[in-house]
Amino acid sequence: MHLVVVGTPQGSIARMRTVVLRRVDIDTKKIYFHTDVRSAKTADIEKTGLLRWLAYDGLQRSQLFLCGKTVVHHTDALCRQHWSDTQHFSRRCYLLPEGPGRPLEDSDAYIDEALAGFQYSLEASEKGFEHFAVVETTADRMEWYYTFGRGNKRAEFHYEHGILQSACWLTP
Ligand SMILES: Cc1cc2nc3c(=O)[nH]c(=O)nc-3n(C[C@H](O)[C@H](O)[C@H](O)COP(=O)(O)O)c2cc1C
């Protein structure tokens, strides 16, 4: 479940996108991904303070929905800690002059040769920190769907402050 989908409301329709799951803290039920603070999703999350996550693992035949209160960390200590753990090459997108989703004349118009060839120093990559954000959801609800030969199974779990409050089976 390295790649997950996160969904936010945009008007009357859900907007989804794939992100890389960066960290899971089982005790506190906190999950994290990294993003560009200039992206549309950041504004969506700040508006509602909520996020819905969807993950699927074919080997485990399991789909998970998670949702809960969500904060965007930008330039704080947690953000700095995640930034310090990033690799030099993964900082490239944060060095671009514009955030994601802006109109372009053609697909190559935005390619900077130095960035394309990773020709920047670790020191120069520090500039990207101003655009780097960490999104943290504290899951208070999880839904598990398991595809099973004798009939699919579905269950729901509620948490408060990371502690399981209730769990029940649902019709699949
Ligand atoms: C395999 C893959 C991994 C991605 N990982 C991330 C990620 O970790 N964080 C992120 O913000 N966008 C990631 N993206 C890009 C997003 O799917 C999305 O296009 C981008 O963040 C802009 O979304 P928004 O305009 O809805 O904010 C990834 C895309 C793909 C295809």
The ligand as a Gaussian input file, in Angstrom:
#p B3LYP/6-31G(d) Opt

LIG

0 1
 C        2.689000       7.383000      -8.642000
 C        2.338000       8.789000      -8.231000
 C        2.736000       9.254000      -6.982000
 C        2.425000      10.552000      -6.588000
 N        2.796000      10.957000      -5.351000
 C        2.442000      12.193000      -4.920000
 C        2.721000      12.606000      -3.582000
 O        3.285000      11.871000      -2.748000
 N        2.324000      13.841000      -3.211000
 C        1.671000      14.690000      -4.060000
 O        1.330000      15.793000      -3.651000
 N        1.383000      14.327000      -5.335000
 C        1.745000      13.102000      -5.777000
 N        1.433000      12.699000      -7.052000
 C        0.724000      13.651000      -7.939000
 C       -0.752000      13.714000      -7.537000
 O       -1.420000      12.523000      -7.932000
 C       -1.483000      14.939000      -8.105000
 O       -1.521000      14.901000      -9.506000
 C       -0.804000      16.233000      -7.674000
 O       -0.423000      16.170000      -6.301000
 C       -1.738000      17.449000      -7.856000
 O       -2.930000      17.205000      -7.174000
 P       -3.985000      18.372000      -6.831000
 O       -3.908000      19.341000      -7.984000
 O       -5.284000      17.667000      -6.739000
 O       -3.560000      18.995000      -5.540000
 C        1.710000      11.403000      -7.475000
 C        1.293000      10.923000      -8.711000
 C        1.605000       9.637000      -9.081000
 C        1.126000       9.156000     -10.427000

